[in-house]
């Protein structure tokens, strides 16, 4: 093999490597930019704590969420409280005992959803219940870091429903400087990747349907 063809082949290989490196760098820049944007979407306070809605919806995953939802119901912020993703063996009476802060008179207005086991399931389960009740607005109670993905799923499942976000702030989550806490960093990265998957799911579904 002469020197010229060998040099040409090496040049093509180097060019492919250069293109691959540029693509990887671009993906890293996009990923990191998206992470910064995602961090900015996580609420740092409760934007609207006063307006009333037809329902309060709590997504299970922490006692603080349930306690806040029950307190809001007791304050008269909605007619009913729907708690999505509850264990099948849990009933309203048990939930009130666990919360320890809720007056018994709210038990009549608490509805439990037992079918959901993830955020998409929460949205679907809640949409079905909202339709059955004829409700048009809800106050969504979940952890602050979980709120962006929850709003994404709920807005897709209920495009005509007014959703008021009501985040709670677990003490274990160091939200203000999350990158300085290994535990919170891991939590935020996991939630960011779940958000990206949720964002891409409709596109993936369309591609799957279009495939022969």
C-alpha positions as CSV (number, residue, x, y, z in Angstrom):
1,X,0.0,0.0,0.0
2,X,1.4,3.4,-1.0
3,X,1.7,6.3,1.4
4,X,-1.0,8.3,-0.2
5,X,-3.9,5.8,0.3
6,X,-2.8,5.1,3.8
7,X,-2.7,8.8,4.7
8,X,-6.2,9.2,3.1
9,X,-7.6,6.3,5.2
10,X,-6.1,7.8,8.3
11,X,-7.5,11.2,7.5
12,X,-11.0,9.7,7.1
13,X,-10.6,7.9,10.5
14,X,-9.5,11.1,12.2
15,X,-12.4,13.0,10.6
16,X,-14.9,10.4,11.9
17,X,-13.3,10.6,15.4
18,X,-13.5,14.4,15.3
19,X,-17.2,14.3,14.3
20,X,-17.9,11.8,17.1
21,X,-16.1,14.0,19.6
22,X,-18.0,17.0,18.6
23,X,-21.3,15.1,18.8
24,X,-20.4,13.9,22.3
25,X,-19.4,17.4,23.4
26,X,-22.6,18.8,22.0
27,X,-24.7,16.2,23.9
28,X,-22.9,17.0,27.1
29,X,-23.5,20.7,26.7
30,X,-27.2,20.1,26.0
31,X,-27.4,17.7,29.0
32,X,-25.7,20.2,31.3
33,X,-27.8,23.1,30.0
34,X,-30.9,21.1,30.5
35,X,-29.9,20.3,34.1
36,X,-29.4,23.9,34.9
37,X,-32.8,24.7,33.4
38,X,-34.4,21.8,35.3
39,X,-33.0,23.1,38.6
40,X,-34.6,26.5,37.9
41,X,-38.0,24.9,37.3
42,X,-38.1,23.4,40.8
43,X,-40.2,25.8,43.0
44,X,-38.6,27.4,46.0
45,X,-41.9,28.6,47.5
46,X,-45.6,28.2,47.2
47,X,-46.7,30.6,44.5
48,X,-50.4,30.5,45.2
49,X,-51.4,29.3,48.7
50,X,-54.8,31.1,48.9
51,X,-57.0,30.3,45.9
52,X,-59.6,27.5,46.2
53,X,-59.9,24.6,43.8
54,X,-62.4,21.8,43.4
55,X,-60.0,19.2,44.7
56,X,-56.7,18.7,46.4
57,X,-54.5,15.9,45.0
58,X,-51.6,14.5,47.0
59,X,-49.0,12.2,45.4
60,X,-47.8,9.7,48.0
61,X,-44.1,9.4,48.7
62,X,-43.7,11.2,52.0
63,X,-45.8,11.8,55.1
64,X,-45.2,15.6,54.8
65,X,-47.3,15.5,51.5
66,X,-50.3,13.8,53.1
67,X,-50.2,16.0,56.2
68,X,-50.1,19.1,54.0
69,X,-53.0,17.9,51.9
70,X,-55.1,17.1,55.0
71,X,-54.4,20.5,56.5
72,X,-55.4,22.2,53.3
73,X,-58.7,20.3,53.2
74,X,-59.3,21.2,56.9
75,X,-58.7,24.9,55.9
76,X,-61.5,24.6,53.3
77,X,-59.2,25.0,50.2
78,X,-61.2,22.3,48.3
79,X,-64.3,20.1,48.5
80,X,-62.4,16.8,48.4
81,X,-58.9,15.4,48.8
82,X,-57.7,12.7,46.5
83,X,-54.6,10.8,47.6
84,X,-53.1,8.9,44.7
85,X,-50.8,5.9,44.9
86,X,-51.8,4.6,48.3
87,X,-51.0,1.0,49.4
88,X,-53.9,-1.3,48.9
89,X,-54.0,-2.3,52.6
90,X,-54.4,1.4,53.7
91,X,-57.8,3.0,54.3
92,X,-58.8,6.5,55.3
93,X,-59.0,5.8,59.0
94,X,-55.4,4.4,59.0
95,X,-54.2,7.4,57.0
96,X,-55.7,9.8,59.5
97,X,-54.1,7.9,62.4
98,X,-50.7,8.0,60.6
99,X,-50.9,11.8,59.9
100,X,-51.8,12.5,63.6
101,X,-52.6,16.1,62.8
102,X,-55.9,15.8,60.9
103,X,-59.3,16.2,62.5
104,X,-61.7,13.4,62.1
105,X,-64.3,15.5,60.4
106,X,-62.3,15.5,57.1
107,X,-62.5,11.7,56.7
108,X,-65.8,12.0,54.8
109,X,-64.0,14.1,52.1
110,X,-60.9,12.0,51.6
111,X,-60.7,9.6,48.7
112,X,-57.8,7.1,48.2
113,X,-56.5,5.9,44.9
114,X,-54.8,2.5,45.0
115,X,-53.9,1.9,41.4
116,X,-50.9,4.2,40.6
117,X,-47.3,3.1,41.2
118,X,-45.5,6.0,39.4
119,X,-46.1,9.6,38.4
120,X,-47.7,8.7,35.1
121,X,-50.1,6.3,36.9
122,X,-50.8,9.1,39.4
123,X,-51.9,11.4,36.5
124,X,-54.0,8.8,34.8
125,X,-55.7,7.7,38.1
126,X,-56.4,11.3,39.0
127,X,-57.7,12.2,35.6
128,X,-60.3,9.4,35.9
129,X,-61.3,10.5,39.3
130,X,-61.6,14.2,38.3
131,X,-63.8,13.2,35.4
132,X,-66.1,11.1,37.6
133,X,-66.4,14.0,40.0
134,X,-66.9,16.6,37.3
135,X,-64.1,18.7,38.8
136,X,-62.3,21.4,36.8
137,X,-59.5,22.5,39.1
138,X,-57.0,20.9,41.5
139,X,-54.3,21.8,43.9
140,X,-51.3,19.4,43.4
141,X,-49.3,18.6,46.5
142,X,-46.0,16.8,46.1
143,X,-42.3,17.4,46.9
144,X,-40.7,20.4,45.2
145,X,-38.2,18.4,43.3
146,X,-41.0,16.2,42.0
147,X,-43.2,19.0,40.9
148,X,-41.8,19.7,37.3
149,X,-42.4,16.0,36.3
150,X,-45.7,15.9,38.0
151,X,-47.0,19.0,36.3
152,X,-45.8,17.6,32.9
153,X,-47.7,14.4,33.4
154,X,-50.8,16.0,34.9
155,X,-51.1,18.7,32.2
156,X,-50.9,15.9,29.5
157,X,-53.5,13.8,31.2
158,X,-55.8,16.7,32.0
159,X,-55.3,19.5,29.4
160,X,-58.5,21.2,30.4
161,X,-58.0,21.2,34.1
162,X,-56.6,24.2,36.1
163,X,-53.6,22.9,38.2
164,X,-52.3,24.9,41.1
165,X,-48.9,23.6,42.3
166,X,-48.4,23.3,46.0
167,X,-44.9,22.0,46.7
168,X,-43.7,20.7,50.1
169,X,-40.1,20.9,51.1
170,X,-38.6,17.9,52.8
171,X,-35.8,18.8,55.3
172,X,-33.6,16.1,53.9
173,X,-33.5,17.8,50.5
174,X,-30.9,20.6,50.4
175,X,-32.6,22.4,47.6
176,X,-30.9,25.8,47.7
177,X,-27.4,24.4,47.1
178,X,-28.3,20.9,45.9
179,X,-25.0,20.4,44.0
180,X,-23.1,20.7,47.3
181,X,-25.0,17.7,48.9
182,X,-24.2,14.3,47.5
183,X,-27.5,12.9,48.5
184,X,-29.5,15.7,47.0
185,X,-27.3,15.7,43.9
186,X,-28.1,12.1,43.3
187,X,-31.8,12.8,43.9
188,X,-31.9,15.7,41.5
189,X,-30.0,13.8,38.8
190,X,-32.3,10.9,39.0
191,X,-35.4,13.2,38.8
192,X,-33.9,15.1,35.9
193,X,-33.4,11.9,33.9
194,X,-36.9,10.8,34.7
195,X,-38.2,14.1,33.5
196,X,-36.3,13.7,30.2
197,X,-37.8,10.2,29.7
198,X,-41.2,11.6,30.4
199,X,-40.6,14.4,28.0
200,X,-39.5,12.0,25.3
201,X,-42.2,9.4,25.9
202,X,-44.7,10.7,23.3
203,X,-42.0,10.9,20.6
204,X,-40.9,7.3,21.4
205,X,-44.5,6.1,21.3
206,X,-45.1,7.7,17.9
207,X,-41.8,6.2,16.5
208,X,-42.9,2.8,17.8
209,X,-46.3,3.1,16.2
210,X,-44.8,4.2,12.9
211,X,-42.3,1.3,12.8
212,X,-43.4,-1.6,10.5
